[in-house]
């Protein structure tokens, strides 16, 4: 399976269109939130008027109240219509209303000498963050701010002091540059984050698609194993039946050569091995599909293990390996699935015989404690390196997977 890679080109127009649509969706909640902030702080700033310019307190309170009411109307209209174009127009009003209100206050006081110009800085910084202005929106609002401030100074009855006016304009210009630069880089950062989210989403979709394909392949593999195992089992069973009858006929003929009887016996034994391998594949399919039924039966564990291990003793003796066993619970009965238990025990012991050198020893110890069966198989063979022990239950995995390994096997049992 190829590695999942998703590359998004930030210059892609479609991607930028998707980003603008995403920003339009965020703009709705931001605009309503900003309208609340604007209305509240316009009214709270009235306390500043009464402290600094108490003679204008009533007039400024009226201006601020009108501004707050109009911003409230915008808040109401935003709740009625969520179209992107509608939101953009109303969001401009959220900025322009406080801007015009402050410029009116500047014109009514000292014009270019008024300290109220600082309110314009607050509007540029605060609302640019809350409304997430784009670069061009920010530039437009900065131009609107300078136009309104110029009009306030022009229509004021007070002739401004040049030094004072220059200082006000300087700080307003510096704030504008910072806000413009901040809007530019903040917009780029938001776009980069949007691209990353899109990349993660597309990678997730791709991985889900690949996971579905893998699941389908795994199901197809399972069906294949089931079908091919059944197809192989049927003719093999017939062949084994014929082989058994052939051995029976040959054994009754006294004139038959010993080599013929030996070859038919070998044919039958290898056929049974192949049949066992097919049965293992079928069991594997049943486990994968969750249809491996457990057939528990009360079993005298001592007698059962005694019979199994006695049948394997001749295999150990052929390899000159001592097979010993000890069952401390001879008379205990335990409920177990005999077929599956036999398969586990036979796999363990046969593997121990296979990997134990001549003159070696295999010890099988069995004990029943608190209704649970504990079985230990120890041998003097090559053993398994500690670093690969966590992998011993992986399907088809073997310690030595090279083509020249000494001991062969499928890695199923």
Buried (B, 14 or more C-beta within 10 A) or exposed (E): EEEEEBEEEEEEEEBBEBBBEBBBEEBBEBBBEBBEBBBEBBBEBBEEBBEEBEEBBEBBBEBBBBBBEBBBBBBEBBEEEEEEEBBEEBBBBBBBBBBBBBBBBBBBBBBBBBEBBBBBBBBBBBBBBBBBBBBEBBBBBBEBBBEBBEBBBEEBEBEBBEEBBEEBBEBBEEBBEBBBEBBBEBBEEBBEEBBEEBBEEBEEEEEEEEEEEEEEEEEEEBEEBBEEBEEBBEEBEEBBEEBEEBBEEBEEEEEEEEEEBEEBBEBBEEBEEBBEBBBBBBBBBBEBEEEEEEEEEEBBBBEBBBEBBEEBBEBBEEBEBBBEBEBEBEEBBBEBBEEBBBBBBBBBBBBBBBBBEEEBBBBBBBBBEEEEBEBEBEBBBEEEEEEEEEEEEEEEEBBEEEEEEEEEBEEEB
